[in-house]
Amino acid sequence: MPDATTAADALAAAFAAAGTKRIYGVPGGGSSLDLIAAARARGIDFVLARHETSAVIMAASEAELAGTPGVALCTRGPGVGNAANGMAHAALDRAPVVLVADGFAPAERAFATHQYFDHAAMLAPVTKVQLAVGQMAAGDAAVQAIGAAMAAPRGAALIELSGSVARQPAALPAAQPSAALPAPDAAAIAAARRVLAAARRPVVIAGLEAVTAAGPLRALVAALGCPALVTYKAKGVVADADVHFAGIFTCGAAEGPVLDGADAVIMVGADPVEFIPKPWRWNVPVIEVATSARTLPYAAPAAALTGDVAVALRALAEGAARSDWQAATIAALRADWLRALANDPRRGSGIGPQRLVEVTQAAARAAGFDPRVAVDAGAHMFPATTFWQCERPGDLLISNGLATMGFAVPAAIAAALHDPARGALAFTGDGGLLMGLGELATAAVLGVKLVVVAFNDATLSLIDIKKDARDLPAGALGWPRADLAAAMRSMGGIGLTATTEAELAAAMAEACAATGPVLIDVAVDPSGYPAQIKALRG
């Protein structure tokens, strides 16, 4: 491994030391090429995306799975503008990402206006720090950006690096300070134990920060024998098949019956950014377990444990008395939740969304295909997150804090690169897929094990539900049905279609046997969405 001799080398060395395996991006002609070359010398691969936001989503998704900083790069001006939505996703979904953008050298600022705007000011609302190499040493910038991204709550950071500065001499970065979280305060643990000891019917809500503490969380839930709800990003932290699993928590209506029976709530790593904007309505004590204090908690906690989530959970489990909940009661609540969210209309043409998910998973299991699943934003996300059964943390990837369309395919590409043995599956609506269609070409070039299942109803279904009685112009919420399978074939992948459950099962069997990416264009009957969303959100 070479000694660092330039600013680009110093950045690459810092990323390698932090465990970064890949840089995703769309390069420009400035510092990007220097960074790609320096990263290669440090054993870091470069993945060429078709759009900058997709590149940042890829970096964020791998960061969530690996627990190491994700890195993306882009050119100045339009590259940064295009990356902004991805950076908003990284910020609101608490994914540690460093974006290295080509910048303007100090000398250029005396005359340059072409492609110039204030990158730092634009991204300030969605980044924890904005740094410029040249104004500070490259190694210092890298250490500070990585530290900020990894610090609780995790998020995004910006480094600007001009082409001329990238090639200037620079020293190796200093060692990265430890990102280990402190143990919760002993007094806070004692207070939380008092709240828990007084409760006979506690309920656990697990969120995104619980993903790295699944073992201690499951042990606490088993010790209490209580219902456990998970947010979308925590799906699999408590397995769907676990007898304590009671459903998904969004602060909506569907999970209300579970919490209506609670006399205390243990909120484990559930960031308020994960909840829909509805007020907390359960007047019971809340124990908050989080990596850091919440700036805007949904409920004022009776006890708050901040720091290492796993340590906090082990402390709560010590001597915890079994609750009064009965297994049959939890099973009935779970069954009621699933029944309320059933989405199998069987009224129109095409496959019902619930059956699409169920048939897809059954076919994958029959073929021995165990993919991580990425779910896009849109009406299809509700049946996908409800009916896709998860066993482990990280089984399901989703943009929940930002809830951006165009997420699923790039996230699934990153998941497949991160773990080629498992591969990935993307559930996406036709609208979200069309926003980032070029990433199908990225998947084909990379040859990743990826199945894209497109819910094709030629409509922005979730927005269509929200229109109520508004008189909108024709074409405002829909478009002619696109031949998505043909688009996939044109980009070098396998494109299949399905209009019945039997055709979907057959297409999945073919897709699971393929070595590269496959898209299945599924005709969907959207008529069940309105009732499901009403049941979910009230």
C-alpha positions as a printed Julia matrix, in Angstrom:
538×3 Matrix{Float64}:
   0.0     0.0     0.0
   1.52    3.35   -1.02
   2.28    6.21    1.32
  -0.08    9.14    0.82
   1.52   11.83   -1.31
  -1.45   13.93   -2.41
  -4.72   15.23   -0.99
  -6.66   12.61   -2.97
  -4.4     9.9    -1.51
  -5.03   11.23    2.01
  -8.81   11.04    1.57
  -8.59    7.53    0.12
  -6.35    6.4     2.98
  -8.86    7.7     5.54
 -11.78    5.97    3.85
  -9.87    2.69    3.62
  -8.9     2.88    7.29
 -12.58    3.42    8.19
 -13.58    0.24    6.35
 -15.09    1.7     3.18
 -15.05   -0.9     0.38
 -16.55    1.09   -2.5
 -17.02    4.63   -3.73
 -20.15    5.25   -5.79
 -20.56    8.17   -8.12
 -20.74   10.0   -11.41
 -17.32   11.59  -11.94
 -16.47   14.93  -13.47
 -13.15   16.05  -14.84
 -11.84   17.74  -11.71
 -10.9    15.9    -8.53
 -13.08   12.87   -9.22
 -10.57   11.02  -11.37
  -7.76   11.63   -8.88
  -9.88   10.23   -6.06
 -10.92    7.18   -8.08
  -7.28    6.39   -8.88
  -6.17    6.97   -5.29
  -8.98    4.78   -3.98
  -8.03    1.96   -6.32
  -4.48    2.05   -4.97
  -5.99    1.62   -1.49
  -8.16   -1.35   -2.5
 -11.41    0.62   -2.76
 -13.55   -0.16   -5.81
 -15.37    2.49   -7.81
 -18.96    1.91   -8.96
 -20.19    4.13  -11.78
 -23.85    5.05  -11.28
 -26.11    6.68  -13.86
 -27.31    9.45  -11.54
 -25.76   11.18   -8.55
 -28.72   10.66   -6.21
 -28.64    6.95   -7.03
 -24.92    6.92   -6.21
 -25.54    8.47   -2.79
 -28.4     6.03   -2.12
 -26.04    3.16   -2.99
 -23.42    4.53   -0.61
 -26.02    5.03    2.13
 -27.44    1.52    1.73
 -24.03   -0.13    1.94
 -23.21    2.05    4.95
 -26.33    0.84    6.74
 -25.5    -2.8     6.02
 -21.76   -2.64    6.7
 -21.77   -0.17    9.59
 -18.93    1.73    7.91
 -18.92    5.13    6.17
 -20.45    5.21    2.72
 -18.66    7.39    0.19
 -19.96    9.0    -3.0
 -18.37   11.43   -5.41
 -19.66   13.87   -8.01
 -18.66   16.82  -10.11
 -19.23   20.45   -9.21
 -22.43   22.37   -9.89
 -24.99   20.06  -11.51
 -23.39   17.01   -9.89
 -23.95   18.45   -6.42
 -27.45   19.57   -7.37
 -28.3    16.07   -8.56
 -26.84   14.51   -5.4
 -28.93   16.67   -3.05
 -31.89   14.28   -2.84
 -29.6    11.39   -2.01
 -27.94   13.47    0.69
 -31.37   14.3     2.14
 -32.06   10.56    2.27
 -28.76    9.9     4.07
 -29.52   12.68    6.56
 -33.1    11.73    7.37
 -32.52    7.97    7.31
 -29.45    8.3     9.54
 -26.99    6.71    7.12
 -23.31    7.72    7.47
 -22.3     9.09    4.06
 -19.46   11.36    2.95
 -19.93   13.1    -0.41
 -16.71   14.27   -2.07
 -17.66   16.94   -4.59
 -15.35   18.6    -7.07
 -14.85   22.13   -5.81
 -13.41   25.45   -6.92
  -9.81   26.26   -6.07
  -9.33   29.62   -4.32
  -7.69   31.08   -7.41
 -10.7    30.12   -9.57
 -13.08   32.03   -7.36
 -11.51   35.29   -8.55
 -13.1    34.82  -11.98
 -15.18   31.59  -12.2
 -18.96   31.79  -12.44
 -19.63   28.85  -14.79
 -21.35   26.02  -12.84
 -20.71   27.89   -9.61
 -23.04   28.04   -6.66
 -22.4    27.65   -2.96
 -22.32   23.86   -2.55
 -21.94   24.06    1.22
 -24.9    26.4     1.62
 -27.11   24.23   -0.56
 -26.33   21.04    1.35
 -26.07   22.61    4.82
 -29.64   21.58    5.82
 -28.86   17.9     5.11
 -25.21   17.63    6.16
 -23.63   17.65    9.6
 -20.43   19.33    8.37
 -19.32   21.03    5.17
 -15.55   21.02    4.67
 -13.19   22.18    1.92
  -9.73   20.75    1.33
  -7.43   23.69    0.78
  -9.03   25.59    3.6
  -7.89   22.7     5.79
  -5.61   19.7     5.35
  -7.05   16.75    3.42
  -6.4    14.32    6.24
  -8.1    16.56    8.77
 -11.1    17.02    6.47
 -11.47   13.27    6.02
 -11.21   12.52    9.74
 -13.72   15.24   10.63
 -16.2    14.24    7.91
 -16.08   10.54    8.81
 -16.36   11.35   12.51
 -19.37   13.58   11.97
 -21.13   11.07    9.72
 -20.59    8.21   12.18
 -21.45   10.18   15.34
 -24.91    9.63   16.81
 -27.3    10.29   15.26
 -25.57    9.29   12.05
 -25.89   11.36    8.91
 -24.18   12.98    5.93
 -21.08   15.12    5.42
 -19.66   17.12    2.51
 -16.04   17.49    1.45
 -15.19   19.82   -1.44
 -11.98   18.98   -3.3
 -10.85   20.86   -6.4
  -8.77   19.2    -9.09
  -5.69   21.29   -8.46
  -5.85   20.79   -4.69
  -6.4    17.03   -5.11
  -2.93   16.73   -6.65
  -1.1    18.83   -4.05
   1.18   17.12   -1.49
  -0.57   16.04    1.69
   0.22   14.01    4.77
  -1.46   10.8     5.81
  -4.54   11.41    7.97
  -4.41   10.96   11.71
  -6.04    7.89   13.21
  -9.82    8.12   13.34
 -11.09    8.63   16.9
 -13.2     5.8    18.26
 -16.88    6.06   17.49
 -17.81    3.76   20.36
 -20.85    4.93   22.3
 -20.69    5.37   26.07
 -22.64    3.19   28.45
 -25.89    4.77   29.67
 -25.78    6.68   32.93
 -26.31    4.49   36.01
 -28.97    6.83   37.4
 -30.88    6.68   34.14
 -30.73    2.87   34.18
 -32.11    2.84   37.72
 -34.95    5.18   36.72
 -35.84    3.03   33.72
 -35.84   -0.12   35.85
 -38.29    1.52   38.26
 -40.66    2.37   35.4
 -40.39   -1.16   34.01
 -40.89   -2.78   37.42
 -44.19   -0.9    37.85
 -45.51   -2.03   34.46
 -47.46   -5.23   33.91
 -48.22   -4.83   30.19
 -45.21   -3.15   28.55
 -44.86   -2.92   24.77
 -41.54   -2.6    22.92
 -41.18   -0.39   19.84
 -37.92   -1.0    17.94
 -36.54    1.49   15.44
 -33.56    2.02   13.18
 -30.95    2.26   15.96
 -31.99   -1.19   17.24
 -30.64   -2.86   14.1
 -27.19   -3.3    15.65
 -28.62   -4.59   18.94
 -31.03   -7.28   17.74
 -29.69   -9.96   20.1
 -30.13   -7.99   23.33
 -33.48   -6.64   22.09
 -34.85  -10.12   21.42
 -33.59  -11.27   24.81
 -35.42   -8.39   26.56
 -38.65   -9.06   24.66
 -38.45  -12.78   25.51
 -37.77  -12.03   29.17
 -40.79   -9.72   29.35
 -42.97  -11.92   27.14
 -44.46   -8.76   25.68
 -45.55   -7.59   22.2
 -42.88   -6.02   20.01
 -43.57   -3.55   17.22
 -40.92   -2.53   14.69
 -40.58    0.46   12.4
 -40.04   -0.09    8.68
 -36.28    0.3     9.03
 -36.19   -2.14   11.95
 -38.07   -4.89   10.11
 -36.42   -8.19   11.03
 -34.91   -6.96   14.32
 -37.71   -9.05   15.8
 -38.53  -11.7    13.21
 -42.02  -11.73   11.7
 -42.29  -15.37   12.8
 -41.41  -14.56   16.42
 -44.33  -15.18   18.77
 -43.82  -11.69   20.24
 -43.97   -9.84   16.9
 -47.11   -7.7    16.82
 -46.7    -5.6    13.67
 -45.18   -2.42   12.29
 -45.24    0.89   14.15
 -45.73    4.15   12.24
 -47.72    6.12   14.85
 -50.75    5.33   12.71
 -54.01    3.51   13.35
 -53.3    -0.15   12.57
 -51.01   -0.71   15.56
 -53.31    1.2    17.91
 -54.94   -1.88   19.5
 -51.53   -3.15   20.66
 -50.6     0.12   22.36
 -54.1     0.68   23.7
 -53.49   -2.3    25.97
 -50.07   -1.11   27.19
 -49.24    0.42   30.55
 -45.66    1.34   29.49
 -43.7     1.66   26.28
 -40.03    0.85   25.78
 -38.9     2.86   22.73
 -35.69    1.22   21.49
 -33.74    3.22   18.92
 -36.92    4.49   17.28
 -36.07    7.85   15.77
 -39.05   10.24   15.48
 -38.07   10.78   11.83
 -39.48    7.29   11.23
 -43.04    8.17   12.3
 -45.84    9.77   10.31
 -46.73   13.29   11.53
 -49.4    12.41   14.05
 -49.3    13.24   17.76
 -48.4    10.57   20.31
 -51.71    9.51   21.85
 -50.89    6.96   24.57
 -50.75    8.4    28.08
 -48.41    5.81   29.6
 -44.79    6.06   30.79
 -42.18    5.84   28.03
 -38.65    4.52   28.45
 -36.5     6.01   25.68
 -33.42    4.01   24.64
 -31.38    5.88   22.03
 -27.83    6.58   20.91
 -28.29   10.29   21.68
 -30.91   12.61   23.13
 -33.79   13.3    20.76
 -34.13   16.92   19.69
 -37.86   16.45   19.05
 -39.17   13.4    20.92
 -42.69   12.22   20.17
 -43.38   11.63   23.84
 -41.67   13.07   26.9
 -39.89   10.04   28.37
 -40.29    9.02   31.98
 -36.73    7.66   31.72
 -34.14    8.14   28.99
 -31.11    5.93   28.36
 -28.63    7.37   25.87
 -25.48    5.78   24.52
 -24.8     2.15   23.67
 -28.21    0.63   22.9
 -27.1    -2.98   23.45
 -25.68   -2.14   26.89
 -28.91   -0.36   27.83
 -31.03   -3.34   26.77
 -28.93   -5.8    28.75
 -29.27   -3.57   31.79
 -33.06   -3.47   31.43
 -33.25   -7.25   31.0
 -31.39   -7.93   34.26
 -33.99   -9.03   36.76
 -36.91   -8.0    34.5
 -40.13   -9.7    35.57
 -42.3   -11.45   33.05
 -45.28   -9.35   32.0
 -48.97  -10.27   32.2
 -49.23  -10.56   28.4
 -50.37  -13.95   27.11
 -49.04  -15.51   23.92
 -52.57  -16.04   22.64
 -53.36  -12.34   23.12
 -50.26  -11.27   21.16
 -51.11  -13.76   18.4
 -54.65  -12.38   18.17
 -53.38   -8.79   17.96
 -50.94   -9.77   15.21
 -53.69  -11.56   13.27
 -56.0    -8.55   13.61
 -53.23   -6.26   12.35
 -52.64   -8.45    9.29
 -56.36   -8.74    8.63
 -56.81   -4.97    8.77
 -54.02   -4.48    6.23
 -55.12   -7.24    3.85
 -54.73   -6.07    0.27
 -56.04   -8.7    -2.1
 -58.98   -7.11   -3.95
 -59.4    -9.66   -6.78
 -61.7    -7.17   -8.49
 -59.82   -5.62  -11.38
 -57.34   -6.89  -13.93
 -53.87   -7.77  -12.75
 -52.53   -9.23   -9.52
 -53.49   -7.9    -6.09
 -50.5    -6.23   -4.36
 -50.61   -8.54   -1.34
 -50.62  -11.64   -3.48
 -47.8   -10.21   -5.58
 -45.62  -10.04   -2.45
 -46.68  -13.43   -1.14
 -46.21  -15.23   -4.46
 -42.81  -13.56   -4.95
 -41.54  -14.68   -1.55
 -42.92  -18.2    -1.91
 -41.21  -18.58   -5.28
 -37.93  -17.21   -3.93
 -38.01  -19.66   -1.02
 -38.8   -22.56   -3.33
 -35.74  -21.66   -5.4
 -33.46  -21.23   -2.36
 -33.12  -17.49   -3.07
 -32.77  -15.49    0.18
 -32.39  -11.88   -0.95
 -32.27   -8.65    0.97
 -35.26   -6.62   -0.14
 -35.32   -2.92   -1.01
 -38.72   -1.23   -1.11
 -39.47    1.99   -2.96
 -41.83    4.75   -1.83
 -45.41    4.59   -3.04
 -48.62    2.7    -2.33
 -46.93   -0.64   -3.0
 -44.65   -0.13    0.03
 -47.53   -0.96    2.4
 -48.16   -4.52    1.18
 -44.43   -5.02    0.62
 -43.43   -4.08    4.16
 -46.42   -5.85    5.74
 -46.39   -9.17    3.93
 -42.7    -9.75    3.11
 -41.52  -11.89    6.01
 -38.18  -10.85    7.53
 -35.96  -12.94    9.82
 -32.89  -10.75   10.47
 -32.02   -7.07   10.79
 -31.09   -5.68    7.39
 -33.45   -8.03    5.54
 -35.4    -4.98    4.34
 -34.07   -1.63    3.13
 -36.29    1.41    2.79
 -36.15    5.19    2.65
 -38.38    5.99    5.61
 -37.17    9.32    6.97
 -37.18   10.95    3.53
 -39.42    8.37    1.79
 -38.01    9.19   -1.61
 -39.09    7.49   -4.81
 -36.27    6.06   -6.9
 -34.71    4.36   -3.87
 -35.26    0.64   -4.35
 -33.15   -0.23   -7.38
 -29.92    1.58   -6.35
 -30.32    0.33   -2.78
 -30.74   -3.22   -4.03
 -27.66   -2.9    -6.26
 -25.61   -1.87   -3.24
 -27.04   -4.73   -1.18
 -26.13   -7.23   -3.9
 -22.59   -5.88   -4.09
 -22.28   -5.95   -0.31
 -23.41   -9.58   -0.06
 -23.24  -11.35   -3.45
 -24.16  -14.69   -1.89
 -27.6   -13.39   -0.88
 -28.24  -11.02   -3.75
 -31.15   -8.61   -3.61
 -34.72   -8.01   -4.68
 -36.27   -4.6    -5.35
 -39.99   -3.91   -5.0
 -40.72   -0.73   -6.93
 -43.65    1.04   -8.47
 -43.5     2.0   -12.11
 -43.25    5.69  -11.13
 -40.22    5.22   -8.9
 -38.55    2.95  -11.42
 -39.0     5.46  -14.23
 -37.33    8.13  -12.1
 -34.09    6.15  -12.05
 -34.43    3.85  -15.04
 -30.76    4.22  -15.92
 -29.72    2.2   -12.87
 -31.02   -0.91  -14.62
 -28.06   -0.41  -16.94
 -25.8    -0.09  -13.89
 -27.09   -3.44  -12.61
 -26.6    -5.08  -15.99
 -23.01   -3.85  -16.35
 -22.17   -5.01  -12.82
 -23.87   -8.37  -13.38
 -25.28   -8.39   -9.84
 -27.72  -10.99   -8.57
 -30.81   -8.77   -8.55
 -34.51   -9.28   -9.19
 -36.57   -6.12   -9.74
 -40.31   -6.64   -9.27
 -42.22   -3.68  -10.68
 -45.81   -2.98   -9.55
 -47.04   -1.58  -12.86
 -50.4     0.2   -12.67
 -49.49    3.29  -14.74
 -50.53    5.58  -11.88
 -49.11    7.46   -8.93
 -51.42    5.33   -6.81
 -50.64    6.84   -3.41
 -51.18   10.38   -4.73
 -54.28    9.27   -6.63
 -55.8     8.11   -3.34
 -55.14   11.53   -1.82
 -56.9    13.5    -4.56
 -60.35   13.06   -2.93
 -62.93   14.99   -4.95
 -60.49   17.33   -6.65
 -61.11   17.85  -10.36
 -57.66   17.31  -11.85
 -56.64   17.49  -15.51
 -56.28   14.27  -17.44
 -52.8    12.8   -17.08
 -52.04   14.58  -13.81
 -51.56   11.35  -11.85
 -50.96    8.69  -14.48
 -49.35    7.88  -17.8
 -49.57    5.28  -20.57
 -48.4     1.91  -19.29
 -44.69    1.57  -19.98
 -43.18   -1.68  -21.19
 -40.69   -1.99  -18.36
 -39.58   -5.48  -19.35
 -38.56   -4.18  -22.77
 -36.66   -1.33  -21.12
 -34.72   -3.85  -19.05
 -33.87   -5.92  -22.11
 -32.67   -2.82  -23.93
 -30.17   -2.21  -21.12
 -28.69   -5.69  -21.14
 -30.76   -7.45  -18.49
 -33.54  -10.04  -18.62
 -37.04   -8.58  -18.85
 -40.13  -10.68  -18.08
 -43.83   -9.91  -17.71
 -46.62  -11.31  -15.53
 -50.36  -10.67  -15.46
 -51.42  -13.66  -13.34
 -50.12  -15.35  -10.2
 -49.05  -18.38  -12.21
 -47.09  -16.2   -14.63
 -45.45  -14.38  -11.7
 -44.41  -17.65  -10.06
 -42.93  -18.86  -13.34
 -41.13  -15.58  -13.93
 -39.7   -15.68  -10.41
 -38.44  -19.22  -10.96
 -36.62  -18.04  -14.08
 -35.31  -14.93  -12.31
 -33.98  -16.92   -9.35
 -32.08  -19.22  -11.7
 -30.45  -16.31  -13.56
 -26.96  -15.13  -12.66
 -27.51  -11.47  -13.52
 -30.26   -8.89  -13.08
 -33.86   -9.64  -14.03
 -36.88   -7.33  -14.1
 -40.41   -8.7   -13.8
 -43.02   -6.24  -15.06
 -46.18   -7.15  -13.12
 -49.64   -5.88  -14.0
 -51.15   -4.81  -10.67
 -54.72   -4.27   -9.56
 -54.5    -1.15   -7.32
 -58.13   -1.2    -6.13
 -57.22   -2.5    -2.67
 -54.84    0.32   -1.82
 -57.35    2.88   -0.44
 -58.79    0.53    2.2
 -55.32   -0.6     3.26
 -54.01    2.93    3.66
 -57.1     3.97    5.61
 -56.62    1.01    7.95
 -52.94    1.81    8.32
 -53.09    5.53    8.94
 -56.65    6.18   10.01
